[in-house]
Amino acid sequence: MSSPASASDPEAIPATSATTSEVPAFGWSGYAERVNGRFAMLGFAAVLLIEALSGDTFLHWAGLVP
């Protein structure tokens, strides 16, 4: 009879994504592209929020254009 797996046992925790059955991987995988797209959407929303609250363009706010 084997002992029950503990939470610290790495083999007891599935290595799949929380939203899909894909395994997180580096490189050109569907999982990596989905995560990249989500971060891009957050960044774009942050730029829109900065422009709405400051009343100025993002490039001017960041000091990239005079």
C-alpha positions as CSV (number, residue, x, y, z in Angstrom):
1,M,0.0,0.0,0.0
2,S,1.4,3.4,-1.0
3,S,1.3,6.5,1.1
4,P,-0.9,9.4,-0.1
5,A,0.9,12.1,-2.0
6,S,1.6,15.2,-0.1
7,A,1.2,18.8,-1.5
8,S,5.0,19.2,-1.6
9,D,5.4,16.2,-3.9
10,P,6.0,17.6,-7.4
11,E,4.6,14.5,-9.0
12,A,1.3,15.0,-7.2
13,I,0.7,18.4,-8.8
14,P,-0.5,18.2,-12.5
15,A,1.7,20.3,-14.8
16,T,-1.1,21.5,-16.9
17,S,-2.6,25.0,-17.3
18,A,-5.5,26.1,-15.1
19,T,-7.7,26.9,-18.1
20,T,-6.7,24.2,-20.6
21,S,-5.2,20.8,-20.7
22,E,-2.0,22.1,-22.3
23,V,1.3,21.8,-20.6
24,P,3.1,25.1,-20.1
25,A,6.1,25.2,-22.4
26,F,8.7,27.6,-23.7
27,G,9.0,28.5,-27.3
28,W,6.2,28.7,-30.0
29,S,3.5,26.9,-28.1
30,G,-0.2,27.8,-28.0
31,Y,0.1,28.3,-24.2
32,A,3.0,30.8,-24.6
33,E,1.1,32.7,-27.2
34,R,-2.0,32.9,-25.1
35,V,-0.1,34.3,-22.1
36,N,1.8,36.8,-24.3
37,G,-1.5,38.0,-25.8
38,R,-3.0,38.4,-22.3
39,F,0.0,40.5,-21.2
40,A,-0.3,42.6,-24.4
41,M,-4.0,43.3,-23.7
42,L,-3.1,44.4,-20.1
43,G,-0.4,46.7,-21.4
44,F,-2.7,48.2,-24.0
45,A,-5.4,48.8,-21.4
46,A,-2.8,50.4,-19.1
47,V,-1.8,52.9,-21.9
48,L,-5.5,53.8,-22.5
49,L,-6.0,54.3,-18.8
50,I,-2.9,56.6,-18.6
51,E,-4.1,58.6,-21.5
52,A,-7.6,58.9,-20.1
53,L,-6.5,60.0,-16.7
54,S,-3.6,62.3,-17.7
55,G,-5.3,63.9,-20.7
56,D,-2.1,63.6,-22.6
57,T,-0.6,61.1,-25.1
58,F,1.3,58.2,-23.7
59,L,4.5,59.1,-25.6
60,H,4.4,62.6,-24.2
61,W,3.5,61.4,-20.7
62,A,6.5,59.0,-20.8
63,G,8.8,61.8,-21.9
64,L,9.6,60.1,-25.3
65,V,8.4,63.1,-27.4
66,P,8.6,66.8,-26.5
